[in-house]
Amino acid sequence: QKEVEQDPGPLSVPEGAIVSLNCTYSNSAFQYFMWYRQYSRKGPELLMYTYSSGNKEDGRFTAQVDKSSKYISLFIRDSQPSDSATYLCAMNQAGFGGYQKVTFGIGTKLQVIP
Amino acid sequence: NAGVTQTPKFQVLKTGQSMTLQCAQDMNHEYMSWYRQDPGMGLRLIHYSVGAGITDQGEVPNGYNVSRSTTEDFPLRLLSAAPSQTSVYFCASSSVEQGISPLHFGNGTRLTVT
């Protein structure tokens, strides 16, 4: 069993829809939770991060962490065609600063149709 | 502001050949790392470095060597290429700070070994 599980999709939604992307994990030591966005033929770029449990909002994006269920989510409101990309969840343990020994999900491919 | 630069963008090798993938960053980041990205496997850490002269193995180090003689550069060497090393390789860097520091990725080298 992988430490981080993520549905690869693809997920296809109409423009303006609310998108929900999710990951589950098995390592209870994970403390930093991140979402990276990767456009085709590009490297991943950090979209959002949270430390421990709770919610974090940034514009149209909301990240949620439920440590009791070992479940993290990314919500995209009013989705746009420019949101079409692969979304990677990522996580690591406290003390590793969000960059060392990061475990990534396989990514969910999202397509927003105009 | 170049960020993380990887060269070449594409490479085709024959089995048994060796080559070096180049990575340079201009952000004065202490931490640098190499990942490979394969369908269904996600990003997997090959090697990493926390500073000049210091390197360590990641999850999938076999068949690869690294060295870090300067802060800016972190080349990845394939000693004797195998078809299993066909992949997209990403270099990533990060500053070493308190709290969370995201990974900054290059745009990848697409390697095919025939």
Interface residues (C-beta under 8 A of the other chain):
Chain A: V4 Q6 P8 Y32 M34 Y36 R41 K42 G43 P44 E45 L46 Y49 Y51 L88 G97 G98 Y99 Q100 K101 V102 F104 G105 I106 G107
Chain B: V4 Y31 S33 G40 M41 G42 L43 R44 L45 Y48 V50 G58 F90 A92 S94 V96 E97 Q98 G99 I100 S101 P102 L103 F105 G106 N107 G108
